[in-house]
């Protein structure tokens, strides 16, 4: 099998291309830069070939995929800056990347009879209530531009393909890029007290763990829509921050144990341009039903991450 991976310079794409390489699966990575960046300290293990690709250029998408002739595409590339997506001068670009870019890839996968795995988000839902969202529920009501464009990407995949996986994830963190954990650790070096929202509930997703599942999926024919985050129950961002500093004090620097994390509501916190869902609980039972191994506990994932991360 030959697998084409978009967005390999991002958190998830980086881990997916490396997971494929570890399993000796032929892979071709792509991103908008001229070459594969990897992790800045040089610890990336990827040996896959690389193609520069702007997924918003339909002709280029056709050219590159026809050249590569993949059996499957794992589509990790996306616009993920949620607040910036709300700016009027950015909305068109966000739509081009998340919606049209995804559609261009789906159309080529159909021509090539290739499987497609598309990474989506809990933001396709409105975040109301407390019940976990089931992957096959279609009462979509995204609250912001990011969620709307990712949903458009989902619908494009469904419209053009039969051989597809749509995997919704939430609260993503990985070694290769920015994320909540790195933000907390950096702020914890500067401030004794931090305010973190306590009324948005979900579960973190470690890209290293997720990449194993995604490769398992693309090797199967168990198509459909799935939800995938780490196990360990549902928590608030405040609870996540508290655990980050607790573990960081043990694993990195005692000073992190002195950081005071204050719980605040989303309304009290303010500042965000984009509305966030309060309920990001995702029902992952379908993974088990289809025979996939679910991700490890998020606390364990955090421990492993803190042992590797460099700020």
Backbone bond lengths (Angstrom), bond angles and torsions (degrees), N, CA, C in turn:
res aa  C-N    CA-C-N  psi(-1)  N-CA   C-N-CA  omega(-1)  CA-C   N-CA-C  phi
1 X - - - 1.463 - - 1.523 110.36 -
2 X 1.320 116.07 142.59 1.464 121.86 173.86 1.531 108.38 -116.91
3 X 1.332 115.95 126.43 1.466 121.20 -176.00 1.521 110.12 -116.44
4 X 1.322 115.70 130.45 1.464 122.77 177.19 1.526 107.78 -101.22
5 X 1.338 116.85 128.58 1.463 121.59 -176.23 1.525 109.81 -121.13
6 X 1.326 116.87 125.16 1.468 120.25 176.26 1.526 110.12 -92.90
7 X 1.332 115.66 156.45 1.464 120.62 174.90 1.509 115.22 67.83
8 X 1.349 117.10 37.74 1.466 119.16 -174.30 1.530 113.90 -73.97
9 X 1.326 117.87 -8.66 1.461 119.46 175.63 1.528 111.89 -89.99
10 X 1.331 116.91 1.38 1.454 121.53 176.74 1.511 111.81 -94.70
11 X 1.328 115.76 -179.81 1.469 121.29 -176.96 1.526 111.90 -58.96
12 X 1.317 117.03 -54.24 1.456 120.37 -174.38 1.518 112.61 -77.33
13 X 1.334 116.88 -46.48 1.457 119.69 -178.92 1.513 112.39 -56.23
14 X 1.323 115.93 -38.10 1.466 121.23 177.87 1.521 111.42 -58.73
15 X 1.343 116.49 -46.31 1.461 119.92 -177.92 1.525 112.16 -73.34
16 X 1.332 117.02 -33.04 1.466 120.16 178.47 1.523 110.88 -65.37
17 X 1.327 117.32 -46.87 1.469 120.14 -178.32 1.524 110.45 -64.78
18 X 1.329 117.15 -34.43 1.457 120.19 177.66 1.527 111.37 -71.45
19 X 1.328 117.35 -36.82 1.466 120.61 178.32 1.524 110.23 -64.70
20 X 1.312 116.76 -40.56 1.469 120.38 176.38 1.530 110.58 -62.12
21 X 1.332 115.79 -43.18 1.466 120.06 179.75 1.532 111.40 -63.02
22 X 1.339 116.22 -39.94 1.463 120.52 179.24 1.524 111.47 -61.13
23 X 1.330 116.25 -32.44 1.469 120.19 -178.61 1.528 112.23 -92.47
24 X 1.317 116.06 7.51 1.470 122.14 179.95 1.525 112.40 59.29
25 X 1.317 115.29 35.16 1.461 121.24 175.46 1.525 108.11 -94.42
26 X 1.323 116.46 129.04 1.460 120.16 -178.67 1.529 109.38 -61.32
27 X 1.323 116.46 127.64 1.461 120.25 -175.86 1.521 110.66 -140.65
28 X 1.320 114.53 148.83 1.462 122.10 174.11 1.516 107.18 -126.91
29 X 1.321 116.09 122.22 1.455 120.57 179.07 1.512 111.26 -94.89
30 X 1.326 116.40 157.49 1.459 120.19 177.64 1.519 110.62 -148.09
31 X 1.341 114.26 154.38 1.462 121.53 173.57 1.520 106.62 -165.94
32 X 1.342 116.24 -179.21 1.468 118.52 -176.00 1.526 112.88 -84.45
33 X 1.338 117.74 -9.35 1.454 120.53 177.53 1.528 109.95 -85.96
34 X 1.320 116.37 167.66 1.459 121.08 -175.63 1.518 113.31 -72.47
35 X 1.339 116.65 -21.40 1.459 118.67 -178.08 1.517 110.78 -148.62
36 X 1.313 115.96 167.40 1.460 122.69 178.02 1.519 109.08 -73.41
37 X 1.335 116.13 125.11 1.458 120.61 -175.60 1.525 112.97 -86.24
38 X 1.345 117.01 -41.07 1.456 119.90 -176.79 1.515 111.28 66.27
39 X 1.305 116.44 -167.56 1.462 121.31 176.12 1.519 108.12 -81.53
40 X 1.316 115.50 140.85 1.460 120.58 -171.99 1.530 114.33 -60.51
41 X 1.342 116.84 -27.30 1.471 117.87 -179.24 1.523 112.51 -83.03
42 X 1.328 116.35 2.03 1.458 119.72 174.61 1.507 115.85 83.49
43 X 1.346 117.59 16.88 1.457 119.33 -175.89 1.529 113.33 -89.76
44 X 1.316 117.98 0.42 1.465 120.05 179.66 1.524 110.15 -62.70
45 X 1.324 116.49 143.34 1.459 120.41 -177.91 1.524 112.28 -107.00
46 X 1.332 116.39 -0.94 1.458 120.08 -173.67 1.524 112.80 -60.39
47 X 1.323 115.16 134.36 1.462 120.60 175.81 1.533 110.80 -122.21
48 X 1.335 116.43 12.11 1.460 120.90 -177.80 1.520 110.81 -71.12
49 X 1.321 116.06 160.26 1.460 120.17 174.53 1.524 109.13 -77.56
50 X 1.330 115.66 169.24 1.458 120.11 -170.20 1.516 110.55 -139.19
51 X 1.338 115.76 140.87 1.453 122.31 175.71 1.528 109.12 -128.92
52 X 1.313 117.34 127.09 1.457 120.21 172.92 1.520 108.42 -70.44
53 X 1.346 117.32 130.11 1.461 119.63 -177.38 1.522 111.18 -151.34
54 X 1.325 115.48 124.93 1.453 122.68 169.20 1.525 105.99 -96.62
55 X 1.325 117.52 108.35 1.461 120.29 -173.43 1.527 112.61 -69.33
56 X 1.338 118.05 -10.38 1.465 119.81 177.55 1.528 112.11 -84.06
57 X 1.316 117.06 -3.48 1.464 122.76 177.38 1.532 107.91 -100.56
58 X 1.316 117.15 100.08 1.466 120.77 -172.92 1.524 112.27 -60.10
59 X 1.312 116.79 -40.77 1.468 119.61 -179.85 1.519 111.04 -64.77
60 X 1.323 116.48 -38.48 1.461 120.03 178.91 1.530 110.78 -67.51
61 X 1.318 116.48 -38.51 1.466 120.49 176.60 1.529 109.63 -60.40
62 X 1.318 116.92 -45.78 1.464 121.18 178.36 1.525 110.91 -60.88
63 X 1.332 115.74 -45.15 1.471 121.28 -177.48 1.521 111.78 -62.87
64 X 1.335 116.23 -48.21 1.473 120.29 -175.82 1.523 111.43 -68.72
65 X 1.333 118.11 -45.51 1.460 119.43 -178.61 1.527 111.90 -68.49
66 X 1.320 117.45 -33.77 1.461 119.64 175.29 1.526 111.36 -66.48
67 X 1.321 115.29 -33.88 1.465 120.36 177.07 1.533 110.87 -69.71
68 X 1.318 116.27 -46.01 1.468 121.24 -175.19 1.522 112.04 -75.12
69 X 1.341 117.34 -38.42 1.466 122.76 -177.69 1.536 111.98 55.39
70 X 1.329 116.94 57.61 1.466 119.17 -178.69 1.522 112.44 -75.73
71 X 1.327 115.34 156.23 1.462 121.20 171.56 1.520 111.17 -87.56
72 X 1.333 115.26 -18.68 1.461 120.42 -178.71 1.519 109.94 -155.25
73 X 1.335 115.17 152.12 1.464 121.88 176.67 1.525 108.62 -125.82
74 X 1.326 116.75 128.16 1.467 121.79 171.42 1.520 106.67 -107.59
75 X 1.326 115.03 111.53 1.468 121.25 -170.18 1.533 110.46 -97.81
76 X 1.337 115.74 96.07 1.467 122.01 -179.57 1.524 113.07 -98.95
77 X 1.331 117.55 -19.70 1.464 120.75 -176.63 1.522 110.20 -64.66
78 X 1.331 116.54 138.39 1.462 120.73 179.50 1.522 109.82 -168.58
79 X 1.328 114.87 159.42 1.464 120.74 166.16 1.525 105.53 -85.59
80 X 1.336 118.27 119.76 1.467 121.23 -175.65 1.521 113.72 -120.06
81 X 1.333 118.18 1.38 1.470 121.16 178.22 1.524 107.83 -78.38
82 X 1.317 116.81 92.40 1.455 123.17 -168.39 1.524 112.72 -62.76
83 X 1.323 118.14 -46.35 1.462 120.59 -178.69 1.525 111.73 -70.96
84 X 1.321 116.38 -41.97 1.465 120.39 -179.29 1.527 110.97 -62.99
85 X 1.314 116.80 -28.35 1.463 121.31 179.71 1.528 112.43 -63.22
86 X 1.327 116.66 -20.32 1.464 120.88 -178.94 1.531 112.40 -78.42
87 X 1.330 118.35 -16.01 1.466 121.45 -179.73 1.530 109.95 -66.20
88 X 1.318 115.86 135.33 1.463 120.27 -176.74 1.529 112.16 -56.75
89 X 1.339 116.67 -37.31 1.461 119.47 -177.18 1.524 112.81 -79.80
90 X 1.336 117.70 -0.72 1.467 121.23 179.73 1.523 112.41 -111.24
91 X 1.322 118.52 -18.44 1.464 121.93 -172.10 1.528 112.80 -57.93
92 X 1.336 116.46 -41.69 1.464 119.36 -179.65 1.519 111.18 -64.09
93 X 1.324 116.77 -41.07 1.456 120.39 179.92 1.529 111.28 -66.18
94 X 1.333 115.91 -40.42 1.467 120.11 178.30 1.521 110.04 -61.11
95 X 1.331 116.89 -42.33 1.458 121.53 178.29 1.532 111.08 -64.49
96 X 1.316 116.13 -41.03 1.459 120.24 178.81 1.527 111.26 -60.18
97 X 1.319 116.59 -44.15 1.465 120.85 -176.30 1.526 111.48 -74.13
98 X 1.332 116.29 -55.40 1.465 120.14 -171.30 1.525 114.24 -77.39
99 X 1.322 116.87 -34.78 1.468 119.95 -176.81 1.522 112.19 -99.03
100 X 1.334 116.94 -62.79 1.464 119.75 -175.69 1.523 112.67 -68.47
101 X 1.330 117.25 -41.09 1.464 119.55 178.07 1.516 111.68 -58.51
102 X 1.327 115.61 -40.93 1.461 120.70 177.25 1.522 110.92 -64.85
103 X 1.327 116.55 -41.44 1.465 120.10 179.46 1.528 111.38 -64.33
104 X 1.337 117.12 -40.09 1.465 119.76 178.71 1.523 110.56 -60.33
105 X 1.330 116.16 -42.19 1.464 120.51 179.45 1.528 110.72 -66.36
106 X 1.333 116.87 -41.96 1.464 120.69 -179.52 1.523 111.11 -62.57
107 X 1.314 116.96 -41.16 1.467 120.77 179.87 1.530 111.04 -63.13
108 X 1.332 116.89 -39.58 1.463 119.69 178.48 1.518 111.64 -70.94
109 X 1.320 116.89 -35.78 1.465 119.73 176.42 1.521 110.54 -61.48
110 X 1.329 116.32 -38.82 1.470 120.07 177.46 1.526 110.63 -62.11
111 X 1.334 116.96 -44.19 1.461 120.34 -179.55 1.529 111.49 -63.65
112 X 1.335 115.51 -36.51 1.459 120.79 -176.47 1.535 112.78 -89.39
113 X 1.333 115.85 -3.07 1.460 120.90 -174.61 1.526 110.94 56.32
114 X 1.334 114.96 41.36 1.464 121.76 -178.54 1.528 110.44 -102.53
115 X 1.319 116.38 145.70 1.461 120.99 172.94 1.533 109.27 -67.95
116 X 1.335 116.38 154.14 1.454 119.73 174.09 1.522 109.92 -134.49
117 X 1.329 115.62 133.99 1.458 121.74 174.18 1.520 107.73 -117.70
118 X 1.318 116.17 118.42 1.463 122.58 -175.46 1.529 109.82 -112.19
119 X 1.320 116.74 127.58 1.456 121.59 178.25 1.515 110.14 -87.96
120 X 1.327 115.82 122.56 1.453 120.44 179.18 1.531 109.94 -121.58
121 X 1.323 117.28 -157.65 1.453 120.55 -166.49 1.527 112.60 -149.32
122 X 1.315 115.74 155.58 1.460 121.50 172.42 1.523 111.63 -63.52
123 X 1.318 117.84 -15.28 1.465 121.66 -177.87 1.529 113.16 -69.62
124 X 1.332 118.41 -4.52 1.467 119.39 174.78 1.527 110.71 -73.23
125 X 1.351 117.63 -13.12 1.461 122.55 178.53 1.529 110.26 -102.35
126 X 1.343 116.24 165.56 1.465 119.41 -176.41 1.526 113.77 -85.07
127 X 1.339 117.51 -9.72 1.456 119.64 176.12 1.515 114.82 78.09
128 X 1.328 118.23 14.76 1.460 120.69 178.46 1.524 111.03 -84.21
129 X 1.328 115.67 158.45 1.461 120.91 176.04 1.519 113.21 77.51
130 X 1.325 114.70 -169.99 1.465 121.15 -179.83 1.523 113.14 -127.89
131 X 1.322 117.29 -5.78 1.466 120.03 179.76 1.527 110.39 -76.07
132 X 1.335 117.43 141.28 1.470 120.20 175.87 1.522 111.11 -62.16
133 X 1.321 116.67 141.92 1.458 121.91 178.54 1.519 109.95 -76.85
134 X 1.330 116.52 127.58 1.463 120.34 176.76 1.524 108.51 -82.76
135 X 1.332 118.82 141.91 1.469 120.20 -176.10 1.528 114.59 -60.77
136 X 1.324 117.67 -26.84 1.461 119.72 -177.85 1.531 113.56 -93.73
137 X 1.314 117.37 2.28 1.465 120.66 175.01 1.525 109.12 -71.62
138 X 1.324 116.65 132.40 1.460 120.47 -174.54 1.526 113.45 -115.40
139 X 1.317 116.94 20.73 1.464 120.04 176.82 1.518 111.03 -84.06
140 X 1.324 115.33 60.66 1.468 120.64 -175.12 1.535 111.02 -68.70
141 X 1.313 116.05 135.63 1.464 121.20 173.24 1.532 108.93 -151.29
142 X 1.336 117.14 68.54 1.468 119.71 -178.01 1.526 112.17 -60.40
143 X 1.322 115.50 145.02 1.458 121.65 -174.10 1.526 113.57 -93.39
144 X 1.316 117.57 -14.65 1.461 119.72 -172.50 1.535 110.92 -144.58
145 X 1.322 115.88 173.55 1.463 121.99 -176.98 1.522 111.20 -61.47
146 X 1.310 116.71 -43.67 1.461 120.54 178.60 1.527 110.80 -56.06
147 X 1.345 116.99 -51.38 1.456 120.93 -179.28 1.515 112.55 -62.30
148 X 1.333 116.59 -40.38 1.471 120.41 -179.89 1.523 111.30 -63.76
149 X 1.328 117.27 -42.73 1.468 119.81 -177.58 1.528 111.73 -73.38
150 X 1.326 117.49 -33.23 1.468 119.19 175.76 1.529 110.13 -68.28
151 X 1.325 117.08 -36.08 1.456 119.91 175.32 1.523 110.80 -64.59
152 X 1.323 117.56 -41.74 1.465 120.56 176.30 1.519 110.84 -58.01
153 X 1.327 116.36 -37.87 1.462 120.53 176.12 1.521 111.21 -62.82
154 X 1.339 116.57 -44.18 1.470 120.59 177.05 1.525 111.33 -56.87
155 X 1.317 115.53 -49.12 1.461 120.46 -176.43 1.524 111.33 -64.27
156 X 1.336 116.77 -34.57 1.469 120.30 177.41 1.525 110.95 -65.57
157 X 1.328 116.43 -41.74 1.464 120.70 177.98 1.529 110.19 -61.34
158 X 1.315 116.51 -46.11 1.464 120.72 179.92 1.528 111.87 -64.46
159 X 1.323 115.56 -35.42 1.469 120.69 -176.84 1.530 112.17 -69.09
160 X 1.319 115.95 -36.78 1.466 119.76 -172.72 1.521 114.39 -98.35
161 X 1.327 118.20 -18.54 1.463 119.97 -169.59 1.524 113.91 -128.94
162 X 1.311 115.22 154.37 1.456 122.67 168.62 1.528 110.12 -107.23
163 X 1.338 115.71 -33.06 1.465 121.00 -178.79 1.533 109.53 -93.33
164 X 1.320 115.75 78.05 1.469 118.54 -177.82 1.519 111.64 -138.03
165 X 1.327 113.45 154.54 1.461 123.38 168.59 1.521 106.38 -122.40
166 X 1.312 117.23 132.74 1.455 121.88 169.78 1.525 105.82 -116.80
167 X 1.325 116.93 121.43 1.467 120.99 -176.53 1.527 108.73 -120.13
168 X 1.317 115.67 113.26 1.471 120.18 178.55 1.520 109.34 -90.98
169 X 1.309 114.78 134.22 1.459 121.61 -178.11 1.533 109.19 -129.96
170 X 1.323 117.26 173.46 1.468 121.07 -178.33 1.527 109.98 -154.06
171 X 1.319 115.68 152.91 1.473 122.66 172.04 1.540 111.83 50.14
172 X 1.307 115.08 56.36 1.462 121.80 -170.87 1.530 112.29 -79.04
173 X 1.330 115.68 138.73 1.468 119.96 171.35 1.524 109.80 -141.03
174 X 1.334 115.48 143.02 1.456 122.23 178.94 1.519 109.29 -153.97
175 X 1.314 116.10 171.75 1.468 120.59 -177.58 1.521 112.34 -73.38
176 X 1.321 116.31 -29.29 1.463 120.96 -169.85 1.528 111.53 -100.62
177 X 1.339 117.76 74.86 1.457 119.83 178.08 1.517 112.37 142.89
178 X 1.331 115.41 -177.35 1.463 121.76 -178.88 1.519 109.96 -84.86
179 X 1.328 116.02 149.06 1.458 120.90 175.34 1.526 109.85 -165.32
180 X 1.322 115.93 176.81 1.465 122.75 -175.73 1.526 111.86 -60.88
181 X 1.317 117.15 -40.97 1.470 119.55 -177.61 1.525 110.87 -63.32
182 X 1.323 116.76 -47.90 1.461 119.81 179.06 1.524 111.25 -61.71
183 X 1.336 116.54 -38.77 1.457 120.40 178.16 1.522 110.55 -62.14
184 X 1.329 117.40 -46.38 1.462 120.96 179.33 1.529 111.61 -62.21
185 X 1.313 117.29 -44.37 1.466 120.42 -178.96 1.523 111.53 -63.53
186 X 1.320 116.75 -40.89 1.469 120.05 178.53 1.521 111.81 -68.21
187 X 1.329 116.56 -41.75 1.475 119.75 177.96 1.529 110.71 -66.94
188 X 1.339 116.03 -35.19 1.460 120.43 179.96 1.522 113.68 -64.79
189 X 1.327 116.22 -21.33 1.465 120.48 175.61 1.527 112.03 -76.27
190 X 1.337 115.27 -23.35 1.468 120.50 -172.63 1.526 114.10 -103.22
191 X 1.341 115.54 -30.30 1.452 118.82 -171.93 1.526 111.87 -126.99
192 X 1.331 116.03 144.35 1.459 120.83 178.32 1.522 111.86 -81.88
193 X 1.350 116.39 -25.55 1.454 121.59 -177.77 1.523 110.36 -129.80
194 X 1.330 116.64 133.74 1.462 122.16 178.34 1.527 109.24 -128.29
195 X 1.322 115.99 147.26 1.465 122.17 175.98 1.531 108.60 -105.93
196 X 1.336 116.91 125.80 1.463 121.16 -177.89 1.525 108.78 -134.28
197 X 1.340 116.29 137.58 1.461 120.26 -174.97 1.526 111.81 -66.07
198 X 1.333 114.40 143.11 1.466 120.27 -175.67 1.527 112.85 -117.61
199 X 1.337 117.91 -0.45 1.470 119.69 -175.73 1.528 113.41 -111.79
200 X 1.332 117.60 10.99 1.462 121.82 171.10 1.534 106.94 -107.35
201 X 1.320 116.12 121.58 1.470 121.10 -169.98 1.531 111.22 -117.31
202 X 1.337 115.90 133.91 1.464 120.77 178.29 1.512 110.80 -168.90
203 X 1.317 116.31 -153.27 1.465 122.37 177.63 1.524 109.10 -145.45
204 X 1.332 118.55 137.07 1.475 121.33 179.52 1.532 112.39 -68.80
205 X 1.336 114.36 160.99 1.466 121.87 178.31 1.524 109.27 -132.94
206 X 1.316 117.02 115.37 1.464 122.00 178.27 1.524 107.99 -87.94
207 X 1.324 116.29 121.04 1.466 120.87 -175.23 1.528 112.89 -60.18
208 X 1.313 117.57 -31.56 1.468 120.51 179.51 1.532 110.21 -63.04
209 X 1.336 116.41 -42.29 1.463 120.96 177.94 1.526 110.95 -71.58
210 X 1.330 116.00 -42.03 1.457 120.53 -178.72 1.522 111.81 -62.50
211 X 1.321 117.13 -37.81 1.462 120.19 -177.24 1.525 111.86 -61.06
212 X 1.328 117.40 -33.39 1.470 120.89 177.60 1.526 109.81 -63.59
213 X 1.326 116.22 -45.57 1.456 120.68 178.46 1.524 111.66 -62.85
214 X 1.322 117.25 -42.89 1.460 120.27 -176.99 1.522 111.93 -63.88
215 X 1.320 116.61 -38.62 1.470 119.43 177.52 1.528 110.01 -69.45
216 X 1.330 117.35 -39.15 1.470 120.02 174.42 1.528 109.99 -57.22
217 X 1.310 116.39 -42.65 1.464 121.13 -178.55 1.522 111.74 -63.69
218 X 1.323 116.06 -48.82 1.462 119.28 -173.10 1.531 111.12 -67.74
219 X 1.319 116.73 -19.53 1.465 120.79 176.21 1.529 112.04 -83.23
220 X 1.342 115.55 -7.85 1.465 120.61 -178.44 1.525 110.73 -105.91
221 X 1.329 115.14 -179.72 1.460 120.30 173.26 1.535 110.36 -123.05
222 X 1.339 115.61 28.79 1.473 121.40 -179.48 1.531 109.70 -89.56
223 X 1.319 114.70 67.62 1.465 121.76 -171.35 1.526 112.07 -68.51
224 X 1.346 115.05 158.69 1.456 120.17 176.86 1.510 112.19 141.91
225 X 1.327 115.04 -168.79 1.460 122.56 -179.13 1.527 108.61 -103.51
226 X 1.329 116.23 132.65 1.459 121.87 -177.73 1.527 110.83 -132.18
227 X 1.323 114.90 159.60 1.461 121.87 170.00 1.523 108.08 -116.08
228 X 1.325 116.44 137.59 1.468 119.76 -177.54 1.526 110.89 -146.43
229 X 1.320 115.36 111.30 1.462 122.17 168.66 1.527 105.76 -135.41
230 X 1.320 117.08 173.40 1.463 118.54 176.37 1.523 110.25 -67.15
231 X 1.318 115.89 157.75 1.460 121.91 177.73 1.534 109.80 -80.11
232 X 1.326 115.91 -179.48 1.461 119.72 176.40 1.506 114.66 111.57
233 X 1.321 117.20 8.24 1.457 119.81 176.12 1.514 113.63 91.02
234 X 1.325 115.25 177.33 1.460 122.28 -176.79 1.527 110.10 -100.00
235 X 1.312 115.68 139.50 1.466 121.45 -176.80 1.525 109.65 -138.22
236 X 1.327 116.14 169.78 1.461 121.66 173.42 1.522 109.13 -95.21
237 X 1.324 116.25 165.02 1.468 119.84 174.22 1.530 109.74 -59.87
238 X 1.322 117.48 -35.21 1.469 121.07 178.67 1.527 110.64 -63.10
239 X 1.323 116.93 -45.23 1.463 120.26 178.77 1.525 110.93 -64.42
240 X 1.326 116.10 -37.39 1.459 120.29 177.23 1.527 110.35 -62.45
241 X 1.330 116.34 -45.64 1.470 120.70 -179.87 1.526 111.30 -61.68
242 X 1.329 116.75 -42.44 1.467 120.28 179.56 1.528 111.16 -60.67
243 X 1.337 116.51 -41.49 1.465 120.36 179.55 1.531 110.95 -69.24
244 X 1.321 116.81 -35.32 1.470 120.78 177.17 1.521 110.01 -59.05
245 X 1.326 117.00 -49.35 1.464 120.19 -177.86 1.527 112.12 -70.50
246 X 1.327 117.29 -33.69 1.460 120.90 176.96 1.520 110.33 -62.12
247 X 1.340 116.06 -49.00 1.468 119.22 -179.24 1.530 111.47 -71.48
248 X 1.330 117.10 -37.59 1.468 120.27 -179.63 1.522 111.20 -63.70
249 X 1.320 116.90 -32.30 1.469 120.70 177.97 1.526 110.39 -65.67
250 X 1.323 116.67 -35.27 1.469 120.95 179.65 1.521 112.38 -80.08
251 X 1.338 116.59 -36.46 1.458 120.78 -170.97 1.521 115.18 -100.18
252 X 1.355 117.05 -22.42 1.462 119.11 -171.17 1.523 113.69 -123.99
253 X 1.333 117.18 -55.06 1.464 121.13 -173.47 1.521 108.93 -159.22
254 X 1.337 116.92 126.14 1.463 121.37 -179.68 1.522 112.50 -55.57
255 X 1.321 116.55 -28.69 1.464 121.10 -175.81 1.526 111.76 -61.25
256 X 1.323 117.89 -27.49 1.463 119.95 179.51 1.529 112.04 -63.15
257 X 1.322 116.66 -25.68 1.460 120.54 179.46 1.517 113.20 -69.66
258 X 1.315 117.76 -12.97 1.465 122.03 -178.96 1.525 113.09 -93.46
259 X 1.334 116.78 -5.70 1.461 120.09 -179.54 1.531 109.74 -71.47
260 X 1.317 116.07 128.68 1.456 122.34 179.37 1.534 108.59 -96.00
261 X 1.327 117.18 116.37 1.463 121.69 -177.40 1.530 109.16 -103.93
262 X 1.324 116.60 111.19 1.448 121.83 -176.98 1.533 110.72 -92.17
263 X 1.340 118.13 130.88 1.464 120.41 176.21 1.530 110.62 -78.58
264 X 1.321 116.93 131.83 1.460 121.60 176.10 1.523 108.84 -135.68
265 X 1.322 117.03 155.19 1.455 120.44 176.66 1.526 108.98 -77.82
266 X 1.320 114.99 163.54 1.463 120.04 176.89 1.526 110.18 -58.76
267 X 1.334 116.41 -39.56 1.464 120.53 179.77 1.521 111.06 -65.26
268 X 1.322 116.88 -41.51 1.463 121.02 179.26 1.524 111.18 -66.80
269 X 1.327 115.84 -36.63 1.459 119.99 -178.28 1.525 111.36 -69.31
270 X 1.337 116.81 -43.94 1.460 121.18 177.23 1.523 112.36 64.02
271 X 1.297 117.15 -154.31 1.459 127.33 171.81 1.533 116.05 74.48
272 X 1.336 119.60 -43.15 1.461 121.38 -172.15 1.529 112.56 -66.23
273 X 1.324 116.35 133.21 1.465 121.05 175.73 1.523 111.16 -73.31
274 X 1.310 116.09 -40.17 1.468 121.57 -176.59 1.528 110.74 -92.96
275 X 1.320 116.31 138.92 1.452 120.73 173.70 1.522 109.42 -69.26
276 X 1.330 115.51 137.79 1.456 120.98 177.55 1.523 110.46 -107.40
277 X 1.331 118.20 145.55 1.465 120.10 175.71 1.530 110.44 -72.12
278 X 1.334 116.00 137.42 1.467 119.64 175.66 1.524 110.62 -76.11
279 X 1.319 116.15 -34.70 1.458 120.90 -177.47 1.520 110.77 -108.28
280 X 1.333 116.12 101.36 1.470 121.68 176.11 1.524 111.24 -109.06
281 X 1.324 115.92 24.44 1.463 120.10 177.60 1.530 109.02 -69.62
282 X 1.318 117.00 126.64 1.463 121.44 -179.01 1.523 110.58 -116.60
283 X 1.316 116.11 128.78 1.462 122.74 177.73 1.529 108.99 -78.53
284 X 1.325 116.19 117.91 1.472 121.25 -175.80 1.520 113.41 -107.21
285 X 1.330 116.79 12.33 1.463 120.70 -175.54 1.525 112.84 -61.56
286 X 1.321 117.42 -28.09 1.465 120.66 -178.67 1.525 111.55 -62.85
287 X 1.331 117.03 -30.96 1.466 120.42 177.06 1.532 109.95 -58.36
288 X 1.330 115.69 -49.03 1.467 120.40 -179.90 1.515 111.25 -64.81
289 X 1.329 115.89 -41.53 1.469 120.64 -179.28 1.525 111.73 -60.00
290 X 1.335 116.49 -32.95 1.460 121.15 -178.58 1.531 112.92 -93.84
291 X 1.328 116.85 5.24 1.458 120.52 174.85 1.518 115.72 85.18
292 X 1.338 117.63 13.73 1.462 120.12 177.79 1.528 110.23 -88.39
293 X 1.332 115.67 147.77 1.461 121.21 176.74 1.521 109.45 -80.77
294 X 1.320 116.60 124.42 1.460 120.57 -178.77 1.525 110.74 -76.77
295 X 1.317 115.60 161.02 1.462 121.60 -173.99 1.536 110.89 -71.26
296 X 1.336 117.85 152.91 1.468 120.93 179.57 1.530 112.47 -64.65
297 X 1.316 115.62 171.47 1.460 122.79 178.08 1.532 110.70 -58.40
298 X 1.337 116.53 140.04 1.468 119.74 -175.46 1.520 112.57 -65.87
299 X 1.339 117.73 -30.04 1.466 119.51 178.19 1.529 110.69 -67.33
300 X 1.313 115.66 -40.16 1.462 120.55 175.73 1.525 110.06 -64.20
301 X 1.333 116.57 -41.71 1.464 120.96 178.32 1.523 110.55 -61.48
302 X 1.324 116.52 -41.98 1.463 121.24 178.80 1.528 110.81 -62.14
303 X 1.321 117.24 -42.69 1.471 121.40 178.63 1.519 110.85 -58.88
304 X 1.334 116.09 -48.24 1.458 120.28 -179.64 1.528 111.35 -64.36
305 X 1.312 115.36 -37.08 1.460 119.95 -179.80 1.544 110.93 -66.18
306 X 1.320 116.98 -46.05 1.464 120.64 -176.90 1.532 111.74 -64.87
307 X 1.321 116.45 -25.59 1.474 120.09 177.64 1.509 112.26 -74.60
308 X 1.325 116.56 -17.17 1.477 121.50 -177.09 1.525 114.06 -109.30
309 X 1.316 117.79 -28.37 1.461 120.99 -169.89 1.526 112.40 -67.82
310 X 1.323 115.15 143.51 1.456 122.22 173.24 1.532 108.57 -123.96
311 X 1.314 115.56 128.47 1.470 120.24 -176.13 1.517 110.71 -91.71
